[in-house]
Amino acid sequence: MKTVLHKAETRGFANHGWLKSYHTFSFAAYRNPERNHFGVLRVLNDDRVAAGMGFGTHPHDNMEIISIPLSGDLEHKDSMSNVTTIREGDIQVMSAGTGISHSEYNKNNDKEVQFLQIWIFPKERQVTPRYDQISLKEIATINNFYQILSPNSEDQGVWIHQDAWFSLGDFKQETTTTYKTHKEGNGIYVFILEGEATTNQIKLEKRDGLGIWDTTEITITASPNSRILVMEVPMQLPRI
């Protein structure tokens, strides 16, 4: 088993006034050659967008992009004619594929929006762009992990063009669970949204990240009032 620990305070940080963003991996002006990616997990940004502000229209291609609002809501518009709002309790995915452009704005005048922006390298290039968004409220459970993303369109949650599985856990009481990988060779990245947890005897606090690979299972003990995101991803970059 191998591990890499990314403490919250070691992340890159960008303050644009209207946007405050913490970067677990190299992004924009933040460059750290030791933190370019974890397997196919390329970007993990913890973003806060000020009231009435947002991202203007910009392009993406050949990337699987996942947004998870943590508080507030964002208005989304894209070149596929989607106009929608993503809110706390939702998950949004875009397969950029051959190319898309989109914008995201906080239309609220009295509160900021906080959300995770996650990029995954796809296993296929030049796929047809697609968009999906669901509410997690109907599938959410308490004191265990529930799946929110997979490679399979018929599974619970949203799906992407990669052999990756995401699970979310909301823990009201101290709980110990075992997570087993779905595919040989995948690694696991644990990210603490709220509270604390111990993973394979490593203590993690709010916004800490822990990558684990060369194993098929891990044990997570969550403290009361914790929220944890588990991202299982291939460790080998696609040869495309």
N, C-alpha and C positions, 0 to 999 in steps of 0.2 A: 504494500500500500504506500502511495506517495501523497503528500499534501502540500498545499501552498496557502498561506494565511494572508489575507488582505484586511488589515485593520481599517476601520472607518476613517481615522484621522490621517491615513497615508494616501488616501485617494487624491487624484487631481481635482482642482477646483477652478471654476471660471465664474466671475461675477460680471455680467453684462448690464447690471442695473435691473432691467426688466426680467432677466433670466439668471438664476443661480443654479449651477449644475456641478454635481460631484461625479467624477469619472473613475470607475473602478479600473478601466483599461484605457490605453492611449486613445485620445480623441481630440480632434481639432488642435489647439495649441499645446495640449498636454501630451508629452512624449516620454514614455518610459519603456525602453527596450525589453525590460524584464516583465512587462505587463501589457503585451500587445493583444493577447487573447487567452482564453482557456479553451483549448480544443476549438470547436466551431463557434463558441460564444465570443463574439467580437466586441460588442459594446454593452456596457451596463451603466447607464447614466441615471442618476437620481436628480430629477429636475424640479425646480420651482419656478412657475411663471406668474408674474405679477398681474394684478387685476387690470383688465382691459388691454392686455398685451398678448403677444404670441409670435409664432414662427410664420413668416411670409411664405409664399409658394416657392418650393424648392424641389429638385429632382432626386430620385433614387433609382438604382438598378441592381439586379442580381444580389439581392439581400432579402432575408426574411426579417421583418420589423414587427416587434411586439410592443404594445403600450399597455401599461397597467396603471390606471389612475388610483392614487392613494387618498386623495382628498380633492374636492371640487370637481369641475368638469371642463372639458375642452371641446370646442366646435371644430369638426374635421371636414375639409373639402378636398377633393382630389380630381385628377384628370379622368377618372372612370365615372364621373358624375355622381359620386357619393357625397352627400351632405348629411352629416349626422353629429351627434354629441356623445362623447364618451364620458362616463361618470364613475365615481367611486363605486366599486363593486362590479365593474365591467372589465373585459379584456378585449383588445383590438389586435388584429393581425393584418399585415399587408405583405403579399409576395410581390416584390418590386419587379423581378424578372426582367423583361425586355425594356422596362422603363416606365416610371410613373412620376407625377409631381403632385404635391399636396401642401396644404397649410393647416396649422393648428392654432386656434386662438382661445384665450380665456375671455369670454364675453361678460363675465361678472365684473361689476365695478367696485365690489366691496371685499373680495377675498382672492387670495392666490390659489393656484392649482398646483398640486404636487403629484408627480407621476414618474414611473419607471419607463425608460426608453431602452429597449433591448434589441440588439442586432445579432442575427445568426447567419453564418455562411450557409447557403443552400447546397443540397447535394446535386442539383441540376441548374445549369445556367440557361438564361433566355426562355424561361417559362412564361406563360401568359400571366400578366399581372392579375391579382385578385385581392379582394377585401372581405373581411369578416369581422363581426363584433357580436359578442353575447354578454348577457348578464350572468354573473357567477352566483347570484343569490339563490337560485333554485337548486344548485348542486352543492352549495357550501355545506360543510359539516363542522362540528366542533370537536376539538381534542383529538383530531387525527388529520392526516393529509388527504386531500382530494385532488384528482387530476384536472388540470385546466388547459393542457395543450399536449398534442401528440402528433405523430405522422399520419394518423388515420382519420379520415373524415367521418367515419361512423362511430368513433370513440367519444367519450365525454370530453367536453371542452372544444376549443378551436384546433385547427390543424395547420401544419406548415410543411414545406418541401425539405424536410430533414428528419433524420432518425433521432428526434429529441422529444423528451417528455418533461413537462413542468407540473409541479404539484404545489399546492398552497396549504398551509396549516394554520388554523386559528385555535390557540390553546388557552383555555380559561383556567386550567389547573395544570400542575406539573404532570407531564406525560412523557413516557419513553416509547419510541417507535423504532422499527427497523425499516430502512428503505433498501429495496433490492433493485438493481439495474434491470432494464428491459432488454438490453442488447449488449452482447460481449464487446468489450473494448471501449464502452462509454465511460465517461467520468461524471462526477456529480459536483455541482457548485451550489453550496448552501449560502443563502443571503438572509440576514436577520432584519426584518422590517421593523419589528417592535420587540421589546423585551430582551431576553437572554436565552441561550441554549448551550448545551455541551454536546459536541459531536466527536465521537471517538476520542474522548477525554480532552478535547480542546475546547476551552471556554470561548464563546462568541457573544458579543454584545451588539446593541443596535447598530445596524448598517455595516457590520463586519461581514466579510465574505470568506468562505473556505472552499478551496477546490480539492477534490479527492479523486484519485484514479489508481489503476492497477488493483482494483477490488470489485467485488460484485455486490457488496452491501455495506451499509453504514448504520450506526445507531445514533439517534438524536434524542436527547432529553431536553424538552422545552420547559422553561420556567412558566409560572402562571402569567397570564396576560401577554403572551408572546404571539407574534405572527411571523411565519417563516416561509420563504420561497425556496423550493428545491428545483434546480435545473439540471436535468440529465442530458448530456450532449456527447456526440462522438468526439474523441480526442484527436483523430486524424483529420487534417483538412482535406476536403474533396479534391481529387486530381482532375480538375475540369478547366 
